[in-house]
Amino acid sequence: MVGLRQGTEYRSPVHVAFSTDRARVDAFYEAALAAGGTDKGAPGIRATFPNYYAAYVRDPDGNNIKAVCRTA
């Protein structure tokens, strides 16, 4: 299986993050769970950084996927 770059061997698990707005963080989380993902952190503010709103899921292959918004 090929990774994100051509010729790169795929190794699971990987961590992928998407930067977006808060509404899409919520939509991502719901869609990911409906598609078979596992909850790793419901949408909400995280103490990591100010205004850090994120949701985390694990996909059926064991990869960690995050959607995050860093604006108020």
N, C-alpha and C positions, 0 to 999 in steps of 0.2 A: 504494500500500500504506500502511496506517495503522500508526503506531508504537505505543508502549506507552500513550500518552495519545491520546484521541480527537481527531482533527483535526491531529495532529502527523505531518508527513511522515516516512516511514521512510528512514533513511540507514544503509547498511551500511558498515563493520562497527560493531556496538555491543559494549559490554562489560557482561555481566550476571553478578552474583555472588549465590550462595545461601549463607546461613549455616545450618549443620546440625551433626551430630555426625560423628566420624571414620568410623564404619561407613558412613554415607550418602555421605560424600565418596568412599569407595572404590566403593560401588555406583553412584553417579552416573557416575564415570569409566568403569567397565566398560560401563554401559548406553549412554553417549554414544558410545563407540567402536563398539559393536555396531550402533548406529543410523546409522553413517556419519560420525561426528565424527572429527577428526584430533587426535592427541596433541600437546598444547602444554606438558605437564608432568604426569608421573605423580603419584599421591598421595604426599605426603611433607611433612616439616617444611621450612619456608622460613625463611630468615634474617631476613626482614622484621620480624617481631615474635616475642616468646616464645610458644611453643605454637601457632604459626601453621601449621596442617596444611591443605594445599590441593591441588586437582587442577584442571588447566586443559585445555580442549578448544576446538577451533574447529569450529563447526557447518558443514554443507554450504553455507550462505549466506555464510560468512566471518566470522560473529560469534564473539567470544571469550566463552566461558562458563566460570565458575569455581564450584566448591563449596568452602567453607572452614569450618574449625572452629578456634576460638581458645581452646579449653580443653584442659587436659592430659588 
